[in-house]
Amino acid sequence: MIKRILSISLLLIVIAIGFLLKNELLTLTKEGGILSIFISMLFVAICVFFPVIPFPVLAGVIGSVFGTTQGVIISLSGAMAGTMGFFFLSRYGFRDYAQSKLMNYPKVQEYEEFLNRNSFVAILTCRLIPIIPAPVVNIICGLSKVKWLTFFTSSTIGKTPNILILSFAGASFSSNKLFSFGLYGGYILLIFIIYVLILYRKRAKESLD
């Protein structure tokens, strides 16, 4: 009970900071400099818990301020800090309560068992092709038996392409807005096509069975 209360309190504090100070945090991010690097990481981490600003917008802004290379490092570091925080919060703050609720949903239990058997590939796929929302992935992995190092490694690799493209698009925005929109739009289209193909193959397989 104490763990749950502390976890809920921490979660509410993070959400409150993001919601109440989002304009100030965004302004500090745009200023550049050493302080804004840490502010940007903090802002990205908060947005993992509560997307007060859409992540593509925030990562693009960071890329435009710091450039592609630094933008990737800052956004990825912040995203992984928030992701691991979410993971550990789910594992140690709500695990017992959530596990008791999951007993009523056999399909979710089946996915959890699959995740335990194929954790690295499953998490990597979910990060590269976000069929399942990121917060759901964080929660399920936190509740599962997946090792934190496996979760961290696969999530880092899986998040990198998206952050790289967002940072590059943000860095190019001031000089070529059309290119920036086209780049990220093309990336989204590619992900959508892959998702449709996966869905089609799954349904075709089910119809044969």
Secondary structure as the mmCIF struct_conf table of DSSP 4:
data_model
#
loop_
_struct_conf.conf_type_id
_struct_conf.id
_struct_conf.beg_label_comp_id
_struct_conf.beg_label_asym_id
_struct_conf.beg_label_seq_id
_struct_conf.end_label_comp_id
_struct_conf.end_label_asym_id
_struct_conf.end_label_seq_id
HELX_RH_AL_P HELX_RH_AL_P1 ILE A 2 LEU A 20
BEND BEND1 LEU A 21 LEU A 21
HELX_RH_AL_P HELX_RH_AL_P2 LYS A 22 GLU A 31
BEND BEND2 GLY A 33 GLY A 33
HELX_RH_AL_P HELX_RH_AL_P3 ILE A 34 PHE A 49
BEND BEND3 PHE A 50 PHE A 50
BEND BEND4 VAL A 52 ILE A 53
HELX_RH_AL_P HELX_RH_AL_P4 PHE A 55 PHE A 66
HELX_RH_AL_P HELX_RH_AL_P5 THR A 68 GLY A 93
BEND BEND5 PHE A 94 PHE A 94
HELX_RH_AL_P HELX_RH_AL_P6 ARG A 95 LEU A 102
TURN_TY1_P TURN_TY1_P1 MET A 103 ASN A 104
HELX_RH_AL_P HELX_RH_AL_P7 PRO A 106 ARG A 117
BEND BEND6 ASN A 118 ASN A 118
HELX_RH_AL_P HELX_RH_AL_P8 SER A 119 LEU A 128
BEND BEND7 ILE A 129 ILE A 129
BEND BEND8 ILE A 131 ILE A 132
HELX_RH_AL_P HELX_RH_AL_P9 ALA A 134 LEU A 143
BEND BEND9 SER A 144 LYS A 145
HELX_RH_AL_P HELX_RH_AL_P10 TRP A 148 SER A 172
TURN_TY1_P TURN_TY1_P2 PHE A 173 SER A 175
HELX_RH_AL_P HELX_RH_AL_P11 LYS A 177 LEU A 208
#
